[in-house]
Amino acid sequence: MTDSLSLPSGNWPQLEPGWVWLCGAGPGDPGLLTLHAINGLQQADVVIYDALVQKAILDWAPQAEHIYAGKRGGKPSAKQRDISLRLVELAKAGKRVLRLKGGDPFVFGRGGEEAQTLIQHGVPVRIIPGISAGIGGLAYAGIPVTHRDVNQSVTFVTGHDQTGETPTSLNWKAIAEGAQVLVIYMGMKHVERIAGALLDAGRPADEPCAVVSSATTEDQQVLETTLGNMAADIAESGLEPPAILCVGRSVLMRQVLDWQALMRGEAPRNLDPLGRGRPAETS
């Protein structure tokens, strides 16, 4: 059991009976929880949690009933409407409910759908943002989603829609042309199709890419590749979801910013990965 954490004195919100807090658990590492998340975990009567929530995070709520509501591609999963209505049912029974979702509940997490259902049924809601895997997970791999010498834009994309297929509503040509760095959630299943669409839209085959699997956890693995080789390299590596795909030159910064390697005493692979021939500017 995790030791209790005493929050500093202040006007911390109370999780009242009949309320649901939709809370982001971050990408995996329990240390990336927000104080509001810990506050909610310590008050909840019921925690309904997703598949990507680490057990160590649930240990912050030993007093609560823990209900699994995970949804994993290709595996038996609860229907989204059933999950939403279960939240309504628990709140109407006077429970203090914490809905714990991996990453941020409003970033490809269906939190908006759940909040909408709750409000339609008269259940009061509080939203607690979390660190999204597309930012925090890449940071743990030493990849900044923005860097002044690399990109002034980044686009976040989901690799599949509610049907489980690559979203047909996405204009891949516009996406390919519109942002220097692309961060793709849940793209492993359709990586060959996604990479092909980006190549067809004009992204170069030698563009740096990275795949970060089980980001921020003890099982984290990082594959550095190129857009043209990404699908084949993933298949050869045996990497499994959950994973974040990153396409763009910011991946090169991992050669100098792989801070976990530095903590192990390894030297940076390249102090000038962009080939600028000068130190990075700080002003």
ABEGO torsion letter per residue (X at the ends): XBBBBBBBBEBBBBBBBGBBBBBBAEAGBAAABBAAAAAAAAABABBBBBAABBAAAAAABAABBBBBABBBBGBBBBBAAAAAAAAAAAAAAGBBBBBBBBEBAABGAGAAAAAAAAAAAGBBBBBBBBBBAAAAAAAAAGBBABBAAABABBBBBBABBAAGBBBAABBAAAAAAABABBBBBGAAAAAAAAAAAAAAAGBBAABBBBBBBGBGBAABBBBBBBAAAAAAAAAAAGBBOBBBBBBEAAAAAAAAABAAAAAAGBBBABABAAGAGBBBBAX
